[in-house]
Amino acid sequence: MYSELQLQELKKAYGSGMTRVRLSSGDEITYRSLAEMERAIRTIEKALNPAPKRRRLGYAMRVNKGL
């Protein structure tokens, strides 16, 4: 999976405009564009911080004429 360190390294490279990143694990990743890198950052952020499940706030009302 992803780590917070990987996310910070990606953000740092994105901020400097680089599309090639060498992670602390030794892996090197080359992105085709900054847009692709931004999508990867959003994917990692969602994986590390999942959104809380939303509670349903609606009620269904059923009417019966008694027939």
PENOR-V278616 format. One record per run of one state. SS is the DSSP state (2 for helix, 1 for strand, 0 for the rest). FROM is the first residue (numbers start at 1). TO is the last residue. If there is no record, write none. Layout:
# PENOR-V278616
<<SS | FROM | TO> <SS | FROM | TO>>
This chain:
# PENOR-V278616
<<0 | 1 | 3> <2 | 4 | 16> <0 | 17 | 19> <1 | 20 | 22> <0 | 23 | 27> <1 | 28 | 30> <0 | 31 | 33> <2 | 34 | 48> <0 | 49 | 67>>
